[in-house]
């Protein structure tokens, strides 16, 4: 079982800051920025390529909810969303998740 599925089931600890029927948001254990959280769908799929119409609508709900969650976490006037796709892109857990980065001036990409 993947680490995020274990966190969702309550089998592993994590600093949860938000949860609803579609997702959880947890603090990243190795933050790259002052504010670094992960929005994780409760449904397991590894990458965007694995989405079907149901899971795609679930992901749309998550993306729509992130601005409210980010505001409550103190992101202020901006943040960056990152979805790594595959090991070569830096994805270390094979469960799609969205990095919410901010809390400081972000480097240009």
C-alpha positions in Angstrom: 0.0 0.0 0.0 1.2 3.5 -0.7 2.2 5.9 2.1 -0.5 8.4 1.2 -3.2 5.7 1.3 -1.9 4.7 4.7 -2.1 8.4 5.9 -5.6 8.7 4.5 -6.7 5.6 6.4 -5.1 6.9 9.6 -2.5 4.1 9.7 0.4 6.6 9.5 0.7 9.9 11.2 0.7 13.2 9.3 0.0 16.9 10.2 -3.5 17.1 8.6 -4.7 20.7 8.1 -7.8 20.0 6.0 -10.0 17.0 5.1 -13.2 16.4 3.2 -14.7 13.6 1.3 -12.4 14.1 -1.7 -9.0 15.0 -0.2 -6.7 15.6 2.7 -4.1 18.4 2.9 -1.0 17.7 5.0 2.2 19.5 5.8 5.1 18.3 3.6 7.7 16.4 5.8 10.6 18.0 3.8 9.3 21.5 3.0 11.0 23.3 0.1 9.3 26.6 1.1 8.1 28.3 4.3 4.6 27.1 3.4 4.6 23.7 1.7 1.5 21.5 1.9 0.3 18.6 -0.1 -3.3 18.2 -1.4 -3.9 14.5 -1.8 -7.0 12.9 -3.4 -8.5 10.2 -1.3 -9.0 8.1 -4.4 -5.7 6.4 -5.4 -4.3 7.1 -8.8 -0.6 7.5 -9.6 -0.6 10.1 -12.4 -2.9 12.3 -14.4 -2.8 9.7 -17.2 -4.7 7.3 -14.9 -7.7 9.6 -14.5 -11.1 8.5 -15.7 -14.2 10.9 -15.9 -15.1 10.3 -12.3 -11.6 10.9 -10.9 -11.1 13.8 -13.2 -14.2 15.5 -11.7 -12.8 14.7 -8.3 -9.6 16.4 -9.2 -11.5 19.4 -10.5 -13.3 19.7 -7.1 -9.9 19.6 -5.3 -8.4 22.3 -7.6 -11.5 24.5 -6.9 -11.1 24.0 -3.1 -7.4 24.7 -2.9 -7.7 28.5 -2.9 -9.9 28.4 0.2 -7.5 26.0 2.0 -4.5 28.2 0.9 -6.1 31.3 2.3 -6.8 29.6 5.6 -3.2 28.5 5.8 -1.8 32.0 5.4 -0.5 31.9 1.8 -1.4 35.6 1.3 -1.2 37.0 -2.2 0.1 34.0 -4.1 1.2 30.4 -4.2 2.4 27.9 -6.7 0.8 24.5 -7.5 3.0 21.7 -8.7 2.1 18.2 -9.8 5.1 16.0 -10.5 4.4 13.2 -13.0 6.7 10.2 -12.7 10.0 9.6 -11.1 12.0 11.6 -13.7 9.9 14.7 -12.7 10.6 14.2 -9.0 7.5 12.2 -8.0 8.5 10.2 -5.0 5.1 8.8 -4.0 3.1 7.1 -6.8 -0.2 8.6 -5.6 -1.1 11.8 -7.5 -0.7 14.9 -5.2 -0.5 18.6 -5.5 2.2 20.6 -3.9 1.0 24.0 -2.6 4.1 26.2 -2.3 4.5 29.7 -0.9 4.8 31.9 2.1 7.7 33.7 0.6 8.8 35.1 -2.7 9.1 32.1 -5.1 11.9 31.7 -7.6 11.0 32.3 -11.2 10.8 29.1 -13.2 
